[in-house]
């Protein structure tokens, strides 16, 4: 006799990484020029960056950044809308800074403390040699367990322990601030320019 077995396969505790593509954004060049001007006149902050230039974290509020800031805030509102927050919840932009990496420069794996959602916006195309951004499985118990050693080659994405992106100019990546991420070393002298922001949900 064939027995019928009901089974449910749940995927709990998901991790969201959103990628918004804006190839049409007209303001990229002006913002790129502005950031490179700032780089020439201001000292770098050193946090996760190894080499490279990182601006102070209030650059996003400057008038030159207005079109980018408004785009990022609008996208963040869409993310919030899709996350079952209370109707009264809204994303508050708390800081935002620019990053410029060139040859041999990278960012260590890190998370963004004291915020809920973070994002990175790209002002030029990132090819392999510019250093991809990567995100690691936030479930540290899973990687400590060593389960990845017994997966088949190229498993489905739910079994990946890391994922990387090589964004195009105009791409905006939005992710939870607690998600570990970093930037691989650049092997190019071209500048790799991005803007990062943090939001708190209030
Ligand atoms: Fe970061």
Boltz pocket constraint, residues with backbone or C-beta under 6 A from the ligand:
constraints:
  - pocket:
      binder: B
      contacts: [[A, 48], [A, 110], [A, 111], [A, 112], [A, 181], [A, 196]]
      max_distance: 6.0
